[in-house]
Amino acid sequence: MSASDGLSRRRLRTWLRLLRIARRTENHLREFLRVNYDTTLPRFDVAAALYRVGKPVKMSKLSQMLLVSNGNATTVVDRLEKDGLVMREPSAEDKRVVHVSLTQTGRAWFKELADAHEAEVNMLFADLGHDDLSTIRDLMRRLKGEADDKHV
């Protein structure tokens, strides 16, 4: 085995560890939201995107922001709308276009959820201090830059 094979295997094991940590964390947060708030991570993600934008957004843009299909976004928005947390508005310029935004109730609901979500993530990563987080951030930036350069 050459030195480059050893490095290649270490990179692969590192990727698998990163993936395992990300999946474990995501699964924990899914369960946290389900048990404590009777909601799902996709509902949280849609609400987070709408909250960040702070104004009505096209459904197609919402799908792009979430990196999901229009159908997936529509399904989640349907459920949120049924619960009174989001509302749809037809575009004044183009009747084929629909804008979606959080209702006042939805904004309050998301704020409570976001605060609890942040506290849970804080607890999960409690062993990491400022220096650790800076190191991880810097490494991820390097990985992102390399991926961007290679069009991955």
DSSP file (Angstrom, degrees, kcal/mol; ACC not computed):
  #  RESIDUE AA STRUCTURE BP1 BP2  ACC     N-H-->O    O-->H-N    N-H-->O    O-->H-N    TCO  KAPPA ALPHA  PHI   PSI    X-CA   Y-CA   Z-CA
    1    1 A M              0   0    0      0, 0.0     2,-0.1     0, 0.0     0, 0.0   0.000 360.0 360.0 360.0 129.5    0.0    0.0    0.0
    2    2 A S     >  -     0   0    0      1,-0.1     4,-1.9     4,-0.0     3,-0.2  -0.365 360.0-108.1 -82.6 166.0    1.4    3.4   -1.0
    3    3 A A  H  > S+     0   0    0      1,-0.2     4,-2.1     2,-0.2     5,-0.2   0.856 121.4  55.2 -61.1 -35.1    1.3    6.5    1.2
    4    4 A S  H  > S+     0   0    0      1,-0.2     4,-2.4     2,-0.2    -1,-0.2   0.852 104.7  53.3 -69.8 -32.2   -1.3    8.0   -1.1
    5    5 A D  H  > S+     0   0    0     -3,-0.2     4,-2.5     2,-0.2    -1,-0.2   0.913 108.9  50.0 -64.3 -42.0   -3.5    4.9   -0.6
    6    6 A G  H  X S+     0   0    0     -4,-1.9     4,-2.1     2,-0.2    -2,-0.2   0.905 112.2  46.7 -62.6 -42.1   -3.3    5.4    3.1
    7    7 A L  H  X S+     0   0    0     -4,-2.1     4,-2.4     2,-0.2    -1,-0.2   0.896 110.7  52.9 -67.5 -39.6   -4.2    9.0    2.8
    8    8 A S  H  X S+     0   0    0     -4,-2.4     4,-2.1     1,-0.2    -2,-0.2   0.917 110.1  47.7 -61.4 -43.6   -7.1    8.1    0.5
    9    9 A R  H  X S+     0   0    0     -4,-2.5     4,-2.8     2,-0.2    -1,-0.2   0.889 110.2  52.2 -66.1 -39.0   -8.4    5.6    3.0
   10   10 A R  H  X S+     0   0    0     -4,-2.1     4,-2.4     2,-0.2    -1,-0.2   0.906 109.2  50.3 -62.7 -40.7   -8.1    8.2    5.9
   11   11 A R  H  X S+     0   0    0     -4,-2.4     4,-2.5     2,-0.2    -2,-0.2   0.914 111.0  48.9 -63.4 -41.8  -10.1   10.7    3.8
   12   12 A L  H  X S+     0   0    0     -4,-2.1     4,-2.4     2,-0.2    -2,-0.2   0.936 111.8  48.0 -63.6 -46.4  -12.7    8.1    3.2
   13   13 A R  H  X S+     0   0    0     -4,-2.8     4,-2.2     1,-0.2    -2,-0.2   0.879 111.3  51.8 -62.0 -37.3  -12.9    7.2    6.9
   14   14 A T  H  X S+     0   0    0     -4,-2.4     4,-2.7     2,-0.2    -1,-0.2   0.926 109.0  49.9 -64.3 -44.5  -13.1   10.9    7.7
   15   15 A W  H  X S+     0   0    0     -4,-2.5     4,-2.6     1,-0.2    -2,-0.2   0.927 111.0  49.6 -58.8 -45.3  -16.0   11.4    5.3
   16   16 A L  H  X S+     0   0    0     -4,-2.4     4,-2.4     1,-0.2    -1,-0.2   0.882 110.9  49.3 -64.0 -38.3  -17.8    8.4    6.8
   17   17 A R  H  X S+     0   0    0     -4,-2.2     4,-2.6     2,-0.2    -1,-0.2   0.921 111.4  49.3 -65.4 -43.5  -17.4    9.8   10.3
   18   18 A L  H  X S+     0   0    0     -4,-2.7     4,-2.7     1,-0.2    -2,-0.2   0.925 112.5  48.1 -59.9 -44.5  -18.6   13.2    9.2
   19   19 A L  H  X S+     0   0    0     -4,-2.6     4,-2.8     2,-0.2     5,-0.2   0.912 111.4  49.9 -62.8 -44.0  -21.6   11.6    7.6
   20   20 A R  H  X S+     0   0    0     -4,-2.4     4,-2.6     2,-0.2    -2,-0.2   0.914 112.6  47.1 -61.7 -44.2  -22.3    9.5   10.7
   21   21 A I  H  X S+     0   0    0     -4,-2.6     4,-2.5     2,-0.2     5,-0.2   0.926 113.5  48.3 -63.9 -44.9  -22.1   12.5   13.0
   22   22 A A  H  X S+     0   0    0     -4,-2.7     4,-2.7    -5,-0.2    -2,-0.2   0.926 114.3  45.7 -63.1 -44.4  -24.4   14.6   10.7
   23   23 A R  H  X S+     0   0    0     -4,-2.8     4,-2.9     2,-0.2     5,-0.2   0.914 113.1  49.5 -65.4 -42.7  -27.0   11.8   10.4
   24   24 A R  H  X S+     0   0    0     -4,-2.6     4,-2.2    -5,-0.2    -2,-0.2   0.923 114.0  45.9 -62.7 -43.5  -26.9   11.1   14.2
   25   25 A T  H  X S+     0   0    0     -4,-2.5     4,-2.4     2,-0.2    -2,-0.2   0.929 113.7  48.4 -65.1 -45.6  -27.4   14.8   14.9
   26   26 A E  H  X S+     0   0    0     -4,-2.7     4,-2.6    -5,-0.2    -2,-0.2   0.919 111.9  49.5 -61.4 -43.8  -30.1   15.2   12.3
   27   27 A N  H  X S+     0   0    0     -4,-2.9     4,-2.3     2,-0.2    -1,-0.2   0.891 110.0  51.4 -63.4 -39.1  -32.0   12.1   13.7
   28   28 A H  H  X S+     0   0    0     -4,-2.2     4,-2.6    -5,-0.2    -1,-0.2   0.933 111.9  46.4 -61.3 -45.6  -31.7   13.5   17.2
   29   29 A L  H  X S+     0   0    0     -4,-2.4     4,-2.5     2,-0.2     5,-0.2   0.871 109.6  54.3 -68.3 -36.2  -33.2   16.8   16.1
   30   30 A R  H  X S+     0   0    0     -4,-2.6     4,-2.3     2,-0.2    -1,-0.2   0.949 112.7  43.4 -57.9 -48.6  -35.9   15.1   14.2
   31   31 A E  H  X S+     0   0    0     -4,-2.3     4,-3.0     2,-0.2     5,-0.3   0.890 111.4  54.5 -66.6 -39.8  -36.9   13.2   17.3
   32   32 A F  H  X S+     0   0    0     -4,-2.6     4,-2.4     1,-0.2     5,-0.4   0.931 111.9  43.8 -57.6 -48.3  -36.6   16.3   19.5
   33   33 A L  H  X S+     0   0    0     -4,-2.5     4,-1.7     2,-0.2     6,-1.4   0.892 115.8  48.4 -66.5 -39.8  -39.0   18.2   17.3
   34   34 A R  H  X S+     0   0    0     -4,-2.3     4,-1.1     4,-0.2    -2,-0.2   0.950 118.6  37.5 -65.2 -49.8  -41.4   15.3   17.0
   35   35 A V  H  < S+     0   0    0     -4,-3.0    -2,-0.2     1,-0.2    -3,-0.2   0.912 127.6  32.2 -71.6 -43.8  -41.6   14.5   20.7
   36   36 A N  H  < S+     0   0    0     -4,-2.4    -3,-0.2    -5,-0.3    -2,-0.2   0.738 136.2  18.9 -90.2 -23.8  -41.4   18.0   22.1
   37   37 A Y  H  < S-     0   0    0     -4,-1.7    -3,-0.2    -5,-0.4    -2,-0.2   0.325  90.2-125.3-131.9   5.8  -43.3   20.0   19.4
   38   38 A D  S  < S+     0   0    0     -4,-1.1     2,-0.3    -5,-0.2    -4,-0.2   0.892  74.7 109.0  47.9  46.4  -45.3   17.5   17.4
   39   39 A T        -     0   0    0     -6,-1.4     2,-0.3    -9,-0.2    -1,-0.2  -0.841  62.5-116.5-140.7 178.3  -43.6   18.7   14.2
   40   40 A T     >  -     0   0    0     -2,-0.3     4,-2.1    -3,-0.1     5,-0.1  -0.763  24.2-115.1-118.8 162.3  -41.1   17.6   11.6
   41   41 A L  H  > S+     0   0    0     -2,-0.3     4,-3.0     1,-0.2     5,-0.2   0.892 115.7  54.9 -63.9 -40.6  -37.7   18.8   10.5
   42   42 A P  H  > S+     0   0    0      0, 0.0     4,-2.5     0, 0.0    -1,-0.2   0.911 108.3  49.1 -60.0 -39.5  -39.1   19.6    7.0
   43   43 A R  H  > S+     0   0    0      2,-0.2     4,-2.4     1,-0.2    -2,-0.2   0.920 112.6  48.6 -63.0 -42.2  -41.8   21.8    8.6
   44   44 A F  H  X S+     0   0    0     -4,-2.1     4,-2.8     2,-0.2    -1,-0.2   0.929 111.0  50.3 -61.1 -45.6  -39.1   23.5   10.6
   45   45 A D  H  X S+     0   0    0     -4,-3.0     4,-2.3     2,-0.2    -2,-0.2   0.903 111.2  47.5 -62.6 -43.1  -36.9   24.0    7.6
   46   46 A V  H  X S+     0   0    0     -4,-2.5     4,-2.4     2,-0.2     5,-0.2   0.941 114.2  46.9 -63.1 -46.8  -39.7   25.6    5.5
   47   47 A A  H  X S+     0   0    0     -4,-2.4     4,-2.7     1,-0.2    -2,-0.2   0.896 110.7  52.9 -62.7 -39.7  -40.6   27.9    8.4
   48   48 A A  H  X S+     0   0    0     -4,-2.8     4,-2.6     2,-0.2    -1,-0.2   0.919 109.7  48.2 -62.0 -43.7  -36.9   28.8    8.9
   49   49 A A  H  X S+     0   0    0     -4,-2.3     4,-2.1     1,-0.2    -2,-0.2   0.928 114.5  45.4 -63.1 -45.0  -36.5   29.8    5.3
   50   50 A L  H  X S+     0   0    0     -4,-2.4     4,-2.4     1,-0.2     5,-0.3   0.885 112.8  51.0 -66.5 -37.9  -39.7   31.9    5.3
   51   51 A Y  H  < S+     0   0    0     -4,-2.7    -2,-0.2    -5,-0.2    -1,-0.2   0.922 109.9  50.2 -64.1 -44.9  -38.7   33.5    8.6
   52   52 A R  H  < S+     0   0    0     -4,-2.6    -2,-0.2     1,-0.2    -1,-0.2   0.915 112.1  46.7 -60.2 -44.7  -35.2   34.4    7.3
   53   53 A V  H  < S-     0   0    0     -4,-2.1    -1,-0.2    -5,-0.2    -2,-0.2   0.908  88.5-160.9 -67.3 -42.2  -36.6   36.0    4.1
   54   54 A G     <  +     0   0    0     -4,-2.4    -3,-0.1    -5,-0.2    -1,-0.1   0.553  60.6  64.5  75.6   7.5  -39.2   37.9    6.2
   55   55 A K  S    S-     0   0    0     -5,-0.3    -1,-0.1    45,-0.1    45,-0.1  -0.960 100.7 -66.8-151.1 164.9  -41.5   38.6    3.2
   56   56 A P        -     0   0    0      0, 0.0     2,-0.3     0, 0.0    45,-0.2  -0.289  53.5-165.8 -57.8 139.9  -43.6   36.5    0.8
   57   57 A V  E     -A  100   0A   0     43,-2.3    43,-2.7    -3,-0.0    -7,-0.0  -0.958  25.8-100.6-130.2 145.9  -41.5   34.4   -1.5
   58   58 A K  E  >  -A   99   0A   0     -2,-0.3     4,-2.4    41,-0.2    41,-0.2  -0.343  29.4-125.3 -61.3 143.3  -42.4   32.5   -4.7
   59   59 A M  H  > S+     0   0    0     39,-2.1     4,-2.3     1,-0.2     5,-0.2   0.890 112.8  54.1 -57.4 -39.6  -43.0   28.8   -4.1
   60   60 A S  H  > S+     0   0    0     38,-0.2     4,-1.9     1,-0.2    -1,-0.2   0.886 108.6  48.3 -64.3 -37.8  -40.3   28.0   -6.8
   61   61 A K  H  > S+     0   0    0      2,-0.2     4,-2.7     1,-0.2    -1,-0.2   0.898 108.8  53.8 -67.5 -40.8  -37.8   30.2   -4.9
   62   62 A L  H  X S+     0   0    0     -4,-2.4     4,-2.0     1,-0.2    -2,-0.2   0.923 107.7  50.9 -59.1 -44.6  -38.7   28.5   -1.6
   63   63 A S  H  X>S+     0   0    0     -4,-2.3     5,-2.0     1,-0.2     4,-0.9   0.911 110.9  48.6 -58.9 -43.7  -38.0   25.1   -3.3
   64   64 A Q  H ><5S+     0   0    0     -4,-1.9     3,-0.6     1,-0.2    -2,-0.2   0.909 109.5  52.2 -63.1 -42.7  -34.6   26.4   -4.5
   65   65 A M  H 3<5S+     0   0    0     -4,-2.7    -1,-0.2     1,-0.2    -2,-0.2   0.870 116.0  40.6 -60.9 -36.8  -33.7   27.7   -1.1
   66   66 A L  H 3<5S-     0   0    0     -4,-2.0    -1,-0.2    -5,-0.2    -2,-0.2   0.532 105.2-127.7 -90.3  -7.9  -34.5   24.3    0.5
   67   67 A L  T <<5 +     0   0    0     -4,-0.9     2,-0.3    -3,-0.6    -3,-0.2   0.896  70.0 118.1  58.9  42.6  -32.9   22.3   -2.3
   68   68 A V  S   <S-     0   0    0     -5,-2.0    -1,-0.2    -6,-0.1    -2,-0.1  -0.844  70.7 -88.4-129.5 167.7  -36.0   20.2   -2.7
   69   69 A S     >  -     0   0    0     -2,-0.3     4,-2.2     1,-0.1     5,-0.2  -0.329  36.2-113.4 -72.2 159.5  -38.5   19.7   -5.5
   70   70 A N  H  > S+     0   0    0      1,-0.2     4,-2.6     2,-0.2     5,-0.2   0.886 118.6  55.7 -58.2 -38.7  -41.5   22.0   -5.9
   71   71 A G  H  > S+     0   0    0      2,-0.2     4,-2.1     1,-0.2    -1,-0.2   0.905 106.8  48.1 -62.4 -42.8  -43.7   19.0   -5.0
   72   72 A N  H  > S+     0   0    0      2,-0.2     4,-1.8     1,-0.2    -1,-0.2   0.927 113.6  46.9 -63.9 -44.7  -41.9   18.4   -1.7
   73   73 A A  H  X S+     0   0    0     -4,-2.2     4,-2.8     1,-0.2     5,-0.2   0.913 110.8  52.9 -63.7 -41.6  -42.2   22.0   -0.8
   74   74 A T  H  X S+     0   0    0     -4,-2.6     4,-2.7     1,-0.2    -1,-0.2   0.902 106.4  52.8 -61.4 -41.9  -45.8   22.2   -1.7
   75   75 A T  H  X S+     0   0    0     -4,-2.1     4,-1.6     2,-0.2    -1,-0.2   0.918 113.0  43.4 -60.4 -44.8  -46.7   19.2    0.5
   76   76 A V  H  X S+     0   0    0     -4,-1.8     4,-2.4     2,-0.2    -2,-0.2   0.922 113.9  50.3 -68.7 -43.4  -45.1   20.8    3.5
   77   77 A V  H  X S+     0   0    0     -4,-2.8     4,-2.9     1,-0.2     5,-0.2   0.887 105.8  57.8 -62.6 -38.4  -46.6   24.2    2.8
   78   78 A D  H  X S+     0   0    0     -4,-2.7     4,-2.3    -5,-0.2    -1,-0.2   0.930 109.6  44.0 -55.4 -46.8  -50.0   22.5    2.4
   79   79 A R  H  X S+     0   0    0     -4,-1.6     4,-1.5     2,-0.2    -2,-0.2   0.897 113.9  49.1 -68.1 -41.0  -49.7   21.2    5.9
   80   80 A L  H  <>S+     0   0    0     -4,-2.4     5,-2.8     1,-0.2     6,-0.8   0.892 111.7  49.9 -65.8 -38.0  -48.4   24.4    7.4
   81   81 A E  H ><5S+     0   0    0     -4,-2.9     3,-1.8     4,-0.2    -2,-0.2   0.918 106.9  54.4 -65.6 -42.7  -51.2   26.3    5.7
   82   82 A K  H 3<5S+     0   0    0     -4,-2.3    -1,-0.2     1,-0.3    -2,-0.2   0.847 108.8  49.7 -58.6 -34.3  -53.8   23.9    7.1
   83   83 A D  T 3<5S-     0   0    0     -4,-1.5    -1,-0.3    -5,-0.1    -2,-0.2   0.413 118.2-113.7 -85.7   1.4  -52.5   24.6   10.6
   84   84 A G  T < 5S+     0   0    0     -3,-1.8    22,-0.4     2,-0.2    21,-0.2   0.699  86.5 115.1  76.8  19.6  -52.7   28.4   10.0
   85   85 A L  S   <S+     0   0    0     -5,-2.8    18,-2.2    -6,-0.2     2,-0.3   0.704  76.6  24.8 -96.7 -22.5  -48.9   28.8   10.1
   86   86 A V  E     -B  102   0A   0     -6,-0.8     2,-0.4    16,-0.3    16,-0.2  -0.925  66.1-154.0-133.7 162.5  -48.4   30.0    6.5
   87   87 A M  E     -B  101   0A   0     14,-2.6    14,-2.0    -2,-0.3     2,-0.4  -0.989   9.4-138.9-136.9 149.8  -50.5   31.6    3.9
   88   88 A R  E     -B  100   0A   0     -2,-0.4    12,-0.2    12,-0.2    10,-0.0  -0.828  15.7-172.0-104.9 144.0  -50.4   31.6    0.1
   89   89 A E  E     -B   99   0A   0     10,-2.9    10,-3.4    -2,-0.4     2,-0.1  -0.991  23.1-125.9-135.5 127.3  -51.0   34.7   -2.0
   90   90 A P  E     -B   98   0A   0      0, 0.0     8,-0.2     0, 0.0     2,-0.1  -0.439  37.1-103.5 -67.8 146.2  -51.4   34.8   -5.8
   91   91 A S        -     0   0    0      6,-2.7     6,-0.1     3,-0.6     7,-0.0  -0.453  16.8-142.9 -68.7 139.9  -49.0   37.1   -7.5
   92   92 A A  S    S+     0   0    0      1,-0.2     3,-0.2    -2,-0.1    -1,-0.1   0.810 101.7  43.4 -71.2 -30.0  -50.6   40.4   -8.8
   93   93 A E  S    S+     0   0    0      1,-0.3     2,-0.4     2,-0.0    -1,-0.2   0.823 126.0  23.1 -85.5 -33.8  -48.4   40.3  -11.9
   94   94 A D    >   -     0   0    0      3,-0.1     3,-2.0     1,-0.1    -3,-0.6  -0.920  60.1-158.4-142.5 109.0  -48.7   36.6  -12.8
   95   95 A K  T 3  S+     0   0    0     -2,-0.4    -1,-0.1     1,-0.3    -4,-0.1   0.660  93.1  64.3 -64.5 -16.5  -51.7   34.5  -11.7
   96   96 A R  T 3  S+     0   0    0     -6,-0.1     2,-0.4     2,-0.0    -1,-0.3   0.681  90.8  81.9 -77.3 -17.0  -49.6   31.3  -12.2
   97   97 A V    <   -     0   0    0     -3,-2.0    -6,-2.7    -6,-0.1     2,-0.4  -0.731  62.4-165.4 -96.0 135.8  -47.2   32.4   -9.4
   98   98 A V  E     - B   0  90A   0     -2,-0.4   -39,-2.1    -8,-0.2     2,-0.3  -0.972   5.1-154.5-120.8 133.9  -48.0   31.9   -5.8
   99   99 A H  E     -AB  58  89A   0    -10,-3.4   -10,-2.9    -2,-0.4     2,-0.4  -0.812   9.9-161.4-102.2 147.5  -46.2   33.6   -2.9
  100  100 A V  E     +AB  57  88A   0    -43,-2.7   -43,-2.3    -2,-0.3     2,-0.3  -0.973  14.7 163.6-130.0 144.7  -46.0   32.0    0.5
  101  101 A S  E     - B   0  87A   0    -14,-2.0   -14,-2.6    -2,-0.4     2,-0.2  -0.972  40.7 -91.9-151.2 162.7  -45.2   33.6    3.9
  102  102 A L  E     - B   0  86A   0     -2,-0.3   -16,-0.3   -16,-0.2     2,-0.1  -0.543  37.7-132.4 -74.0 142.3  -45.5   32.9    7.6
  103  103 A T     >  -     0   0    0    -18,-2.2     4,-2.7    -2,-0.2     5,-0.2  -0.363  33.4 -98.4 -79.4 172.8  -48.7   34.1    9.3
  104  104 A Q  H  > S+     0   0    0      2,-0.2     4,-2.2     1,-0.2     5,-0.2   0.928 130.4  49.1 -57.7 -44.1  -48.3   36.0   12.6
  105  105 A T  H  > S+     0   0    0    -21,-0.2     4,-2.7     1,-0.2    -1,-0.2   0.906 110.4  51.4 -60.7 -41.6  -49.1   32.7   14.4
  106  106 A G  H  > S+     0   0    0    -22,-0.4     4,-2.9     2,-0.2    -2,-0.2   0.881 108.0  51.1 -63.3 -40.0  -46.5   31.0   12.2
  107  107 A R  H  X S+     0   0    0     -4,-2.7     4,-2.4     2,-0.2    -1,-0.2   0.924 112.8  45.4 -64.4 -43.7  -43.9   33.6   13.1
  108  108 A A  H  X S+     0   0    0     -4,-2.2     4,-2.0     2,-0.2    -2,-0.2   0.920 114.0  49.7 -64.9 -43.5  -44.6   33.1   16.8
  109  109 A W  H  X S+     0   0    0     -4,-2.7     4,-2.2     1,-0.2    -2,-0.2   0.931 112.7  46.8 -60.2 -47.0  -44.6   29.3   16.5
  110  110 A F  H  X S+     0   0    0     -4,-2.9     4,-3.6     1,-0.2     5,-0.3   0.906 108.0  55.5 -65.3 -40.3  -41.3   29.3   14.6
  111  111 A K  H  X S+     0   0    0     -4,-2.4     4,-2.2     1,-0.2    -1,-0.2   0.928 110.2  45.9 -58.5 -45.4  -39.6   31.7   17.1
  112  112 A E  H  X S+     0   0    0     -4,-2.0     4,-1.9     1,-0.2    -1,-0.2   0.928 115.9  46.5 -61.2 -44.9  -40.5   29.3   19.9
  113  113 A L  H  X S+     0   0    0     -4,-2.2     4,-2.9     1,-0.2    -2,-0.2   0.913 111.1  51.3 -63.8 -44.6  -39.3   26.4   17.9
  114  114 A A  H  X S+     0   0    0     -4,-3.6     4,-2.7     1,-0.2    -1,-0.2   0.892 108.9  50.7 -63.3 -40.5  -36.1   28.1   16.8
  115  115 A D  H  X S+     0   0    0     -4,-2.2     4,-2.0    -5,-0.3    -1,-0.2   0.920 113.9  44.6 -63.5 -42.7  -35.1   29.0   20.3
  116  116 A A  H  X S+     0   0    0     -4,-1.9     4,-2.2     2,-0.2    -2,-0.2   0.897 113.0  51.7 -67.5 -40.3  -35.7   25.4   21.5
  117  117 A H  H  X S+     0   0    0     -4,-2.9     4,-2.6     2,-0.2     5,-0.2   0.919 109.8  49.3 -61.5 -45.4  -33.8   24.1   18.4
  118  118 A E  H  X S+     0   0    0     -4,-2.7     4,-2.6     1,-0.2    -1,-0.2   0.914 110.6  50.0 -61.6 -43.1  -30.8   26.4   19.1
  119  119 A A  H  X S+     0   0    0     -4,-2.0     4,-2.1     2,-0.2    -1,-0.2   0.887 111.3  49.5 -63.2 -38.5  -30.8   25.3   22.8
  120  120 A E  H  X S+     0   0    0     -4,-2.2     4,-2.5     2,-0.2    -2,-0.2   0.921 111.9  46.9 -67.9 -44.1  -30.8   21.6   21.7
  121  121 A V  H  X S+     0   0    0     -4,-2.6     4,-2.2     2,-0.2    -2,-0.2   0.909 110.5  54.0 -62.7 -41.3  -28.0   22.1   19.2
  122  122 A N  H  < S+     0   0    0     -4,-2.6    -2,-0.2    -5,-0.2    -1,-0.2   0.908 109.8  47.4 -57.9 -42.9  -26.1   24.0   21.9
  123  123 A M  H >< S+     0   0    0     -4,-2.1     3,-1.3     1,-0.2    -2,-0.2   0.909 110.6  51.6 -65.6 -42.5  -26.5   21.0   24.2
  124  124 A L  H 3< S+     0   0    0     -4,-2.5     3,-0.3     1,-0.3    -1,-0.2   0.855 118.6  36.7 -63.1 -34.5  -25.4   18.6   21.5
  125  125 A F  T >< S+     0   0    0     -4,-2.2     3,-2.1     1,-0.2    -1,-0.3   0.082  79.3 122.3-104.7  22.3  -22.2   20.6   20.8
  126  126 A A  T <   +     0   0    0     -3,-1.3    -1,-0.2     1,-0.3    -2,-0.1   0.753  67.1  62.1 -59.7 -26.7  -21.5   21.6   24.4
  127  127 A D  T 3  S+     0   0    0     -3,-0.3     2,-0.5    -4,-0.2    -1,-0.3   0.556  88.0  87.9 -77.6  -6.1  -18.1   20.0   24.4
  128  128 A L    <   -     0   0    0     -3,-2.1     2,-0.1     4,-0.1    -3,-0.1  -0.831  60.9-167.1 -99.6 125.0  -16.9   22.3   21.6
  129  129 A G     >  -     0   0    0     -2,-0.5     4,-2.6     1,-0.0     5,-0.2  -0.298  42.9 -82.4 -95.4-175.0  -15.4   25.7   22.6
  130  130 A H  H  > S+     0   0    0      1,-0.2     4,-2.4     2,-0.2     5,-0.2   0.906 128.7  48.9 -56.0 -46.0  -14.7   28.8   20.5
  131  131 A D  H  > S+     0   0    0      2,-0.2     4,-2.3     1,-0.2    -1,-0.2   0.918 111.9  49.0 -63.8 -42.9  -11.3   27.4   19.2
  132  132 A D  H  > S+     0   0    0      1,-0.2     4,-2.5     2,-0.2    -1,-0.2   0.933 112.6  47.8 -60.4 -46.2  -12.9   24.0   18.3
  133  133 A L  H  X S+     0   0    0     -4,-2.6     4,-2.7     1,-0.2    -1,-0.2   0.874 110.7  51.5 -65.1 -37.6  -15.7   25.7   16.4
  134  134 A S  H  X S+     0   0    0     -4,-2.4     4,-2.6    -5,-0.2    -1,-0.2   0.905 110.2  49.5 -64.9 -41.0  -13.3   28.0   14.6
  135  135 A T  H  X S+     0   0    0     -4,-2.3     4,-2.5     2,-0.2    -2,-0.2   0.937 112.8  46.3 -62.9 -47.2  -11.2   25.1   13.5
  136  136 A I  H  X S+     0   0    0     -4,-2.5     4,-2.6     2,-0.2     5,-0.2   0.928 112.9  50.4 -61.7 -45.1  -14.2   23.2   12.2
  137  137 A R  H  X S+     0   0    0     -4,-2.7     4,-2.4     1,-0.2    -2,-0.2   0.930 111.5  48.3 -58.0 -46.3  -15.5   26.3   10.4
  138  138 A D  H  X S+     0   0    0     -4,-2.6     4,-2.0     1,-0.2    -1,-0.2   0.900 112.1  48.5 -64.1 -40.7  -12.1   26.8    8.8
  139  139 A L  H  X S+     0   0    0     -4,-2.5     4,-2.5     2,-0.2    -1,-0.2   0.906 111.2  50.2 -65.2 -41.3  -11.8   23.2    7.7
  140  140 A M  H  X S+     0   0    0     -4,-2.6     4,-2.9     1,-0.2    -2,-0.2   0.889 108.2  53.2 -65.2 -37.8  -15.3   23.2    6.3
  141  141 A R  H  X S+     0   0    0     -4,-2.4     4,-2.7     2,-0.2    -1,-0.2   0.908 109.3  49.3 -62.0 -40.7  -14.5   26.4    4.3
  142  142 A R  H  X S+     0   0    0     -4,-2.0     4,-2.4     2,-0.2    -2,-0.2   0.927 112.7  47.2 -63.5 -44.0  -11.5   24.7    2.9
  143  143 A L  H  X S+     0   0    0     -4,-2.5     4,-2.6     2,-0.2    -2,-0.2   0.914 112.4  49.4 -63.5 -42.2  -13.6   21.7    1.9
  144  144 A K  H  X S+     0   0    0     -4,-2.9     4,-2.8     2,-0.2    -2,-0.2   0.924 111.2  50.0 -62.9 -43.9  -16.3   23.9    0.4
  145  145 A G  H  X S+     0   0    0     -4,-2.7     4,-2.3     1,-0.2    -1,-0.2   0.902 112.0  47.2 -60.7 -42.4  -13.7   25.8   -1.6
  146  146 A E  H  X S+     0   0    0     -4,-2.4     4,-1.6     2,-0.2    -1,-0.2   0.903 112.7  49.2 -66.5 -40.4  -12.2   22.6   -2.9
  147  147 A A  H  X>S+     0   0    0     -4,-2.6     5,-2.4     2,-0.2     4,-0.6   0.906 111.1  50.0 -65.3 -40.6  -15.6   21.2   -3.8
  148  148 A D  H ><5S+     0   0    0     -4,-2.8     3,-0.7     1,-0.2    -1,-0.2   0.908 110.0  50.7 -62.6 -41.7  -16.5   24.5   -5.6
  149  149 A D  H 3<5S+     0   0    0     -4,-2.3    -1,-0.2     1,-0.2    -2,-0.2   0.826 116.1  41.3 -64.7 -31.1  -13.2   24.4   -7.5
  150  150 A K  H 3<5S-     0   0    0     -4,-1.6    -1,-0.2    -5,-0.1    -2,-0.2   0.404 108.2-124.1 -97.9   1.0  -13.9   20.8   -8.6
  151  151 A H  T <<5       0   0    0     -3,-0.7    -3,-0.2    -4,-0.6    -4,-0.1   0.888 360.0 360.0  57.2  42.9  -17.6   21.4   -9.3
  152  152 A V      <       0   0    0     -5,-2.4    -4,-0.1    -6,-0.1    -1,-0.1   0.456 360.0 360.0 -81.3 360.0  -18.7   18.6   -6.9
